[in-house]
Amino acid sequence: MLSCLVGEHFKVEALKLYAVENLSPSIIADIFKVSKFSVRGYTQRIMAMCKTPLLVSFLEKCYRDLLEIDSIVVRSSGGWVCLVCKTIVAKTRPDVHVRVKHRDIIDKHVEKLVNLFLSRSGRNSGNQKAF
């Protein structure tokens, strides 16, 4: 989800292709014009953090919602610009800026996505912890 906030929606797409549609990192790398090692590393890190069946279910139910998250940083000639605080962000790490300075936005999206997942799974979002 952080990837979407920094305009890297392709990572969510790659994760879905890998985890749900069982495509190989090589094929996914060809689709997105990135290294197969980057694809494998990214997908394995995410999959190591949560149980695979839960991740697959989440992606099946919330994939479109993830892709609808608007980026809060945009590329500019000087690197990246944060649309929330108008800060110029280092060229290589806009995700660090978002994670450190805009945790509230991340938390809002996480809560929304968890509630959507629970409701689409037929569970209430009361005091259950999905992740």
C-alpha positions in Angstrom: 0.0 0.0 0.0 2.9 2.3 0.7 4.0 1.6 -2.9 0.7 3.1 -4.1 1.2 6.2 -2.1 4.5 6.8 -3.8 3.2 6.0 -7.3 4.5 2.5 -7.6 1.2 0.8 -8.4 3.1 -1.7 -10.6 4.4 -3.4 -7.4 0.8 -4.3 -6.4 0.1 -5.5 -9.9 3.3 -7.6 -9.8 2.4 -9.1 -6.4 -1.0 -10.1 -7.7 0.5 -11.6 -10.8 2.9 -13.6 -8.7 0.7 -14.6 -5.7 -2.7 -15.0 -7.3 -2.0 -15.8 -11.0 1.2 -17.8 -10.3 3.3 -16.1 -13.0 7.1 -16.4 -12.7 9.3 -13.4 -11.7 10.8 -13.6 -15.2 7.5 -13.1 -17.0 6.5 -10.3 -14.5 9.8 -8.6 -15.0 9.2 -8.6 -18.8 5.8 -7.1 -18.4 7.0 -4.2 -16.2 10.5 -3.8 -17.6 12.3 -4.4 -14.3 14.8 -7.0 -13.1 13.4 -10.5 -12.3 15.5 -10.3 -9.2 13.7 -7.1 -8.1 10.4 -8.8 -8.7 11.4 -11.9 -6.8 12.9 -10.0 -3.9 9.9 -7.7 -3.5 7.3 -10.5 -3.7 9.2 -12.7 -1.3 9.6 -9.9 1.2 5.9 -9.3 1.2 4.9 -12.9 1.3 7.3 -13.5 4.2 5.4 -10.9 6.2 2.0 -12.5 6.0 0.5 -15.9 5.4 0.2 -16.7 1.6 -3.5 -17.7 1.7 -4.4 -14.5 3.5 -2.4 -12.4 1.1 -4.0 -14.1 -1.9 -7.5 -13.6 -0.4 -6.7 -9.9 0.3 -5.5 -9.3 -3.2 -8.5 -11.0 -4.7 -10.9 -8.9 -2.7 -9.1 -5.5 -2.5 -6.8 -5.4 -5.6 -8.8 -2.6 -7.3 -9.1 -0.6 -4.1 -5.3 -0.7 -3.8 -4.9 0.6 -7.4 -7.3 3.4 -6.7 -5.0 4.9 -4.0 -3.6 8.2 -5.3 0.0 8.9 -5.0 0.9 11.7 -2.6 4.3 12.3 -4.2 5.1 13.2 -7.8 8.3 13.3 -9.8 9.7 16.7 -10.6 13.0 17.9 -12.1 14.5 18.1 -8.6 13.4 14.7 -7.5 10.0 14.2 -5.9 7.5 16.6 -4.4 5.2 15.7 -1.7 1.7 16.9 -2.5 0.6 16.9 1.2 3.4 19.1 2.7 4.9 20.5 -0.5 8.4 19.2 0.5 11.0 18.3 -2.1 11.9 14.7 -1.3 15.2 12.9 -2.1 15.2 11.3 -5.6 15.7 7.8 -4.4 13.5 7.4 -1.3 10.0 9.0 -1.4 8.7 6.0 0.5 10.8 7.0 3.5 9.3 10.5 3.5 5.8 9.1 3.4 6.4 6.5 6.1 8.0 9.0 8.4 6.1 12.2 7.8 2.6 11.0 6.8 2.0 7.9 8.9 -1.5 9.2 9.5 -2.3 8.8 5.8 -0.9 5.3 5.8 -2.9 4.3 8.8 -6.1 5.8 7.3 -5.7 3.6 4.1 -4.7 0.5 6.1 -7.9 0.8 8.3 -10.0 1.4 5.2 -8.5 -1.6 3.4 -8.8 -3.9 6.4 -12.4 -3.0 6.9 -13.1 -3.6 3.2 -11.4 -6.9 3.3 -13.3 -8.0 6.4 -16.6 -7.0 5.0 -16.0 -8.7 1.7 -14.9 -11.8 3.6 -18.2 -11.9 5.5 -16.6 -10.9 8.8 -17.4 -7.9 10.8 -14.7 -5.3 11.5 -15.4 -5.1 15.2 -12.4 -6.1 17.3 -11.0 -8.7 14.9 -7.4 -8.4 13.8 -7.0 -9.4 10.1 -3.2 -9.0 9.9 
